[in-house]
Amino acid sequence: MVNRMLVGLFAAALTVGAAWAQGAGYIARSLHQPVPGGVAVLSLGSGATAPVVHYEGAQVMVVKDSDGSWVAVLGIDLKARPGRHEAQVKEGPNLRQLAFDVGHKEYASQHIKLKNQAHVTPAPEQLKRYEREYAEQMAAYGSFRESGPSNVLLDAPVKGRTSSPFGLRRFFNGQERNPHSGLDFAVPKGTPVHVPANGVVTIVGDYFFNGRTVFVDHGQGFITMYCHLDEILVRKGQELKRGDVLGKVGATGRATGPHLHWNVSLNGNRVDPAIFLKGK
């Protein structure tokens, strides 16, 4: 009975959230999917200046929606527990808590066979390399530039079939590893990869798992990553415009064939890129 009541409360909370989003601006209507690995769009009113919002210690994106109101666009960690969450909103000297509800979502499983056993169970020296690369990536995900983004509704970086959705529980040669943190596009080697919003290149690397990789910072904690590239056509620190080509699809790193792995991060949390795709 208690479980049924909790499910009912979460469903009611999501219904209220959906009703608010339907009556709100374009960004809220398009992006508000408050589940683990999803996005919450929180209404902040129509003050003269943008409030400053933090969630779980990280500053989050605040932009004006089409109805003229300020909204916080925050990413929810894939491991977040369903239930009541809070963001902290600072407006001048005033600080308040803004509550919202995170619903439940089940993600599917995927079993992958790899020929290179080192990509399943790396040797100690490979683990040290991975740890260095991981720290570099976490620093890039945690950056927050005050300006931007140019847009939050995105075009896909390549045109083609999506082969692995976000959030899959992944098993490599029977061993469970971290859930899939992005969206995979099964497209031919050499396919140009386009940046979906203005930004600055923060990482150009060749990583153990990700292969040739590019990170783009779009501003306000909105970061995108592109990996397994065959060729990189940009440099660190380069400013990019929406539609620019940053590289070409490949199969470098831990990959079973040519594809683009694309992920989106908000306030340090990887979230489902499909949420941001126009015309989805």
C-alpha positions as CSV (number, residue, x, y, z in Angstrom):
1,M,0.0,0.0,0.0
2,V,2.8,2.4,0.9
3,N,4.6,1.7,-2.4
4,R,1.4,2.3,-4.3
5,M,1.0,5.6,-2.5
6,L,4.5,6.7,-3.3
7,V,4.1,5.8,-7.0
8,G,0.8,7.8,-7.0
9,L,2.5,10.8,-5.4
10,F,5.4,10.7,-8.0
11,A,2.9,10.3,-10.8
12,A,0.9,13.3,-9.5
13,A,4.0,15.4,-9.1
14,L,5.1,14.6,-12.7
15,T,1.6,15.4,-13.9
16,V,1.7,18.8,-12.2
17,G,5.2,19.4,-13.7
18,A,4.0,18.5,-17.2
19,A,1.0,20.7,-16.8
20,W,3.2,23.6,-15.8
21,A,5.6,23.0,-18.8
22,Q,2.6,22.9,-21.2
23,G,1.6,26.4,-20.1
24,A,5.1,27.8,-20.0
25,G,7.6,29.0,-22.6
26,Y,9.2,27.0,-25.5
27,I,12.3,25.9,-23.5
28,A,10.2,24.5,-20.7
29,R,7.8,22.8,-23.0
30,S,10.6,21.2,-25.0
31,L,13.2,20.2,-22.3
32,H,11.3,19.6,-19.0
33,Q,11.8,15.8,-18.4
34,P,12.6,15.6,-14.6
35,V,13.9,12.0,-14.3
36,P,17.3,10.5,-13.6
37,G,19.5,11.4,-16.6
38,G,16.9,14.0,-17.6
39,V,16.4,17.8,-17.4
40,A,14.3,20.0,-15.0
41,V,13.3,23.4,-16.2
42,L,12.3,25.6,-13.2
43,S,10.4,28.8,-13.5
44,L,12.1,31.8,-11.8
45,G,9.8,34.7,-12.5
46,S,10.3,37.7,-14.7
47,G,12.7,39.9,-12.7
48,A,14.9,42.5,-14.3
49,T,18.1,40.4,-13.7
50,A,18.8,36.7,-13.9
51,P,18.7,34.9,-10.5
52,V,21.8,32.7,-9.7
53,V,20.8,29.1,-9.2
54,H,22.8,26.2,-7.7
55,Y,21.8,22.5,-7.6
56,E,23.8,20.0,-5.6
57,G,26.6,22.5,-5.2
58,A,27.0,23.4,-8.9
59,Q,25.8,26.5,-10.6
60,V,23.2,25.9,-13.3
61,M,22.1,27.5,-16.5
62,V,19.7,30.4,-16.3
63,V,18.2,31.7,-19.5
64,K,15.1,33.6,-20.7
65,D,12.3,31.5,-22.1
66,S,10.0,32.6,-25.0
67,D,7.4,33.9,-22.5
68,G,9.9,36.4,-21.1
69,S,10.4,34.5,-17.8
70,W,13.7,33.4,-16.4
71,V,14.1,29.6,-16.2
72,A,16.8,27.4,-14.7
73,V,17.8,24.5,-16.9
74,L,19.4,21.8,-14.8
75,G,20.7,18.4,-15.5
76,I,19.8,15.5,-13.2
77,D,22.4,12.8,-12.5
78,L,21.6,9.3,-13.9
79,K,22.0,7.9,-10.4
80,A,19.7,10.5,-8.8
81,R,17.0,9.1,-6.5
82,P,13.4,9.7,-7.4
83,G,11.6,12.1,-5.1
84,R,11.8,15.7,-3.9
85,H,14.9,17.7,-4.9
86,E,15.8,21.3,-4.2
87,A,17.7,24.0,-6.0
88,Q,19.0,27.2,-4.3
89,V,17.9,30.5,-5.9
90,K,19.7,33.7,-5.1
91,E,18.0,37.0,-6.1
92,G,20.1,39.9,-4.9
93,P,20.5,39.4,-1.1
94,N,17.6,36.9,-0.9
95,L,18.2,33.2,-1.0
96,R,15.4,30.7,-1.3
97,Q,14.9,27.0,-1.9
98,L,13.0,25.9,-5.0
99,A,11.7,22.3,-4.8
100,F,10.9,20.0,-7.7
101,D,10.2,16.3,-8.1
102,V,12.2,13.7,-9.9
103,G,10.3,10.8,-11.3
104,H,11.4,7.2,-11.9
105,K,12.7,5.9,-15.2
106,E,13.9,2.4,-16.2
107,Y,16.7,2.0,-18.7
108,A,17.3,-1.1,-20.8
109,S,20.5,-3.3,-20.9
110,Q,23.0,-3.9,-23.6
111,H,25.5,-6.7,-24.0
112,I,28.7,-6.0,-26.0
113,K,31.4,-8.4,-27.0
114,L,34.9,-6.8,-27.4
115,K,37.9,-8.5,-29.0
116,N,40.3,-6.3,-27.0
117,Q,40.1,-7.6,-23.4
118,A,42.1,-4.6,-22.2
119,H,39.1,-2.5,-22.9
120,V,37.1,-4.7,-20.5
121,T,39.7,-5.2,-17.7
122,P,42.6,-2.7,-18.3
123,A,46.1,-3.4,-17.0
124,P,47.5,-1.2,-14.1
125,E,49.4,1.1,-16.4
126,Q,46.3,1.5,-18.6
127,L,44.2,2.3,-15.5
128,K,46.6,5.0,-14.5
129,R,46.2,6.5,-18.0
130,Y,42.5,6.3,-17.7
131,E,42.5,8.0,-14.3
132,R,44.5,10.9,-15.7
133,E,42.2,11.2,-18.7
134,Y,39.1,10.9,-16.4
135,A,40.3,13.8,-14.2
136,E,40.9,16.0,-17.3
137,Q,37.4,15.3,-18.5
138,M,35.7,15.9,-15.1
139,A,37.5,19.3,-14.9
140,A,36.1,20.2,-18.4
141,Y,32.6,19.0,-17.4
142,G,32.8,21.2,-14.3
143,S,33.6,24.5,-16.0
144,F,31.1,27.3,-16.0
145,R,31.3,30.3,-18.4
146,E,28.9,33.1,-17.7
147,S,28.1,33.8,-21.3
148,G,26.0,31.5,-23.6
149,P,24.6,29.3,-24.8
150,S,23.6,30.4,-28.2
151,N,20.8,27.8,-28.3
152,V,19.6,24.9,-26.2
153,L,17.5,23.1,-28.8
154,L,20.0,21.3,-31.0
155,D,20.5,19.7,-34.4
156,A,22.0,16.3,-34.4
157,P,25.8,16.5,-34.9
158,V,25.4,13.8,-37.7
159,K,22.5,12.5,-39.7
160,G,22.0,8.8,-39.3
161,R,20.5,6.0,-37.3
162,T,20.9,6.0,-33.5
163,S,22.3,2.6,-32.4
164,S,22.6,2.9,-28.7
165,P,20.4,5.2,-26.6
166,F,21.4,7.0,-23.4
167,G,21.2,5.2,-20.1
168,L,21.7,1.6,-21.2
169,R,23.1,-0.7,-18.5
170,R,26.2,-2.0,-20.4
171,F,27.8,-5.4,-20.1
172,F,31.2,-5.8,-21.8
173,N,32.0,-9.5,-22.3
174,G,29.5,-10.3,-19.6
175,Q,30.9,-7.8,-17.1
176,E,28.8,-4.8,-16.0
177,R,30.3,-1.3,-16.5
178,N,29.0,2.2,-16.2
179,P,25.7,3.0,-17.9
180,H,25.9,4.5,-21.4
181,S,26.4,8.2,-20.9
182,G,25.5,9.4,-24.4
183,L,23.8,8.7,-27.7
184,D,25.5,6.7,-30.4
185,F,25.0,7.3,-34.1
186,A,25.8,4.5,-36.5
187,V,27.2,6.4,-39.5
188,P,30.1,5.6,-41.9
189,K,33.7,6.4,-41.1
190,G,34.6,9.8,-42.4
191,T,31.1,11.4,-41.8
192,P,31.6,15.1,-40.9
193,V,30.6,15.9,-37.3
194,H,28.9,19.3,-36.8
195,V,28.8,21.4,-33.6
196,P,25.2,22.0,-32.7
197,A,25.7,25.4,-30.9
198,N,28.3,28.1,-30.6
199,G,31.1,27.2,-28.2
200,V,34.8,27.0,-27.3
201,V,36.9,23.8,-27.7
202,T,38.2,22.8,-24.3
203,I,39.6,19.3,-24.9
204,V,41.3,17.7,-28.0
205,G,42.5,14.3,-26.9
206,D,43.2,10.7,-27.8
207,Y,41.8,8.7,-24.8
208,F,42.1,5.0,-23.9
209,F,38.3,4.3,-23.9
210,N,37.0,7.3,-25.9
211,G,39.6,7.4,-28.7
212,R,40.0,10.7,-30.4
213,T,37.8,13.1,-28.5
214,V,36.6,16.7,-28.6
215,F,34.9,18.7,-25.9
216,V,33.0,21.9,-26.6
217,D,31.9,24.4,-23.9
218,H,28.7,26.2,-24.9
219,G,28.5,28.3,-21.8
220,Q,26.7,28.1,-18.4
221,G,27.8,24.5,-17.8
222,F,26.4,23.2,-21.1
223,I,29.1,20.9,-22.5
224,T,29.1,18.4,-25.4
225,M,31.5,15.6,-26.1
226,Y,32.3,13.8,-29.3
227,C,34.4,10.6,-29.3
228,H,35.7,7.7,-31.3
229,L,36.6,10.2,-34.0
230,D,38.8,9.2,-36.9
231,E,40.1,12.7,-37.5
232,I,39.9,16.0,-35.4
233,L,39.7,19.2,-37.3
234,V,39.8,21.8,-34.5
235,R,42.3,22.9,-31.8
236,K,42.0,23.5,-28.1
237,G,40.7,27.1,-27.4
238,Q,39.2,27.5,-30.9
239,E,35.8,29.3,-31.0
240,L,33.2,27.5,-33.1
241,K,29.9,28.5,-34.6
242,R,26.9,26.4,-34.8
243,G,27.2,24.1,-37.8
244,D,31.0,24.1,-38.0
245,V,32.7,20.8,-38.6
246,L,34.9,19.6,-35.7
247,G,36.0,16.2,-36.9
248,K,35.1,13.0,-38.8
249,V,33.5,9.8,-37.5
250,G,35.8,6.9,-36.7
251,A,36.2,3.8,-34.5
252,T,39.0,4.8,-32.2
253,G,39.2,3.8,-28.6
254,R,36.7,1.2,-27.2
255,A,34.5,0.8,-30.3
256,T,33.2,-2.2,-32.2
257,G,32.8,-0.2,-35.5
258,P,32.5,3.3,-36.9
259,H,30.1,5.5,-34.9
260,L,29.8,8.8,-33.1
261,H,29.3,8.8,-29.4
262,W,27.8,12.1,-28.4
263,N,27.1,13.2,-24.9
264,V,25.6,16.3,-23.3
265,S,26.4,17.6,-19.8
266,L,24.6,20.2,-17.7
267,N,26.0,21.4,-14.4
268,G,28.3,18.5,-14.3
269,N,25.7,15.8,-15.0
270,R,25.5,13.7,-18.1
271,V,21.9,13.8,-19.5
272,D,20.0,12.3,-22.3
273,P,21.1,14.1,-25.6
274,A,17.8,13.1,-27.2
275,I,16.0,15.6,-25.0
276,F,17.7,18.5,-26.8
277,L,17.2,17.3,-30.4
278,K,14.8,19.5,-32.4
279,G,12.0,17.6,-34.1
280,K,12.5,14.6,-31.8
